Amino acid sequence: MIVHYLRFDSQKRQMVAVSLQPQGNLRPSGSAQPHLSLLAVSVQEGNSRALIMDNSRNQTFILKEGEKIALYELIQITTNKATLSNGQEEMVLSLTE
């Protein structure tokens, strides 16, 4: 599946089209938790977002730090990673090029 979306390029000061094909998937071993993929990130001070797909429900979510998907809270967004936690374990979703 290819995901198409628009993002604001602050250097060009305009919206630009982006197409991504997810490369990395994560499913906690021995767990019935959802199968999550990180599709894209937008890192801006105080306004970072992660585009995460729940493959088990075929749904896509745009989340900021502190929001939840399934039983996991998004605790950190970096340039190519999103870290989620369910209070007992952390899960790191990564973008690969």
C-alpha positions as CSV (number, residue, x, y, z in Angstrom):
1,M,0.0,0.0,0.0
2,I,1.3,3.5,-0.9
3,V,0.2,6.4,1.3
4,H,-0.1,9.8,-0.3
5,Y,-0.4,13.0,1.7
6,L,0.5,16.7,1.7
7,R,2.9,18.4,4.1
8,F,4.0,22.0,4.5
9,D,7.6,22.5,3.5
10,S,8.7,25.5,5.7
11,Q,11.8,26.2,3.5
12,K,9.8,26.4,0.3
13,R,6.8,27.9,2.2
14,Q,4.3,25.7,0.3
15,M,2.5,22.4,0.5
16,V,4.3,19.5,-1.1
17,A,3.0,16.1,-2.1
18,V,4.6,13.1,-0.5
19,S,4.2,9.4,-1.3
20,L,5.4,6.7,1.0
21,Q,5.4,2.9,1.0
22,P,5.7,1.5,4.5
23,Q,8.8,-0.6,5.0
24,G,8.9,-1.5,8.7
25,N,6.2,-3.3,10.7
26,L,6.2,-4.2,14.4
27,R,4.2,-6.7,16.3
28,P,5.1,-7.5,19.9
29,S,6.2,-11.2,20.0
30,G,3.8,-13.5,21.8
31,S,1.2,-10.8,22.0
32,A,-2.3,-10.2,20.5
33,Q,-1.6,-6.5,20.2
34,P,-2.2,-4.8,16.9
35,H,0.3,-4.9,14.1
36,L,1.5,-1.3,13.7
37,S,3.5,0.4,11.0
38,L,5.1,3.9,11.0
39,L,4.3,5.5,7.7
40,A,5.5,9.1,8.2
41,V,6.6,11.6,10.7
42,S,6.5,15.4,10.9
43,V,8.9,16.8,13.5
44,Q,8.3,20.4,14.6
45,E,9.0,21.7,18.0
46,G,5.8,21.4,20.0
47,N,3.7,20.1,17.1
48,S,5.2,16.8,16.0
49,R,2.9,14.1,14.4
50,A,3.3,10.5,13.4
51,L,1.2,8.7,10.8
52,I,0.7,5.2,12.1
53,M,-1.2,2.3,10.5
54,D,-2.9,-0.4,12.5
55,N,-2.7,-3.2,10.0
56,S,-4.9,-5.5,12.1
57,R,-7.8,-3.1,11.7
58,N,-6.7,-1.5,8.4
59,Q,-6.9,2.0,9.9
60,T,-4.5,4.9,9.8
61,F,-4.0,7.4,12.6
62,I,-2.3,10.8,12.8
63,L,-1.1,11.1,16.4
64,K,0.8,13.6,18.5
65,E,2.8,12.8,21.6
66,G,0.5,11.8,24.4
67,E,-2.3,10.3,22.2
68,K,-3.1,6.6,22.2
69,I,-3.5,3.9,19.5
70,A,-4.9,0.6,20.8
71,L,-3.4,0.1,24.3
72,Y,-0.2,2.1,23.5
73,E,0.5,5.8,24.2
74,L,2.8,7.7,21.8
75,I,5.5,9.0,24.1
76,Q,8.2,10.3,21.6
77,I,8.5,11.3,18.0
78,T,11.9,11.8,16.4
79,T,13.1,12.2,12.8
80,N,12.6,8.6,11.8
81,K,11.1,6.9,14.9
82,A,8.0,6.8,17.1
83,T,8.2,5.3,20.5
84,L,5.0,3.9,22.1
85,S,4.4,2.5,25.6
86,N,1.7,0.5,27.3
87,G,3.0,1.2,30.8
88,Q,4.9,-2.1,30.9
89,E,6.9,-2.2,27.7
90,E,8.0,0.2,25.0
91,M,7.7,-0.4,21.3
92,V,9.7,1.5,18.7
93,L,8.4,1.9,15.2
94,S,11.0,3.0,12.6
95,L,10.9,4.4,9.1
96,T,13.3,2.8,6.6
97,E,14.2,4.2,3.3
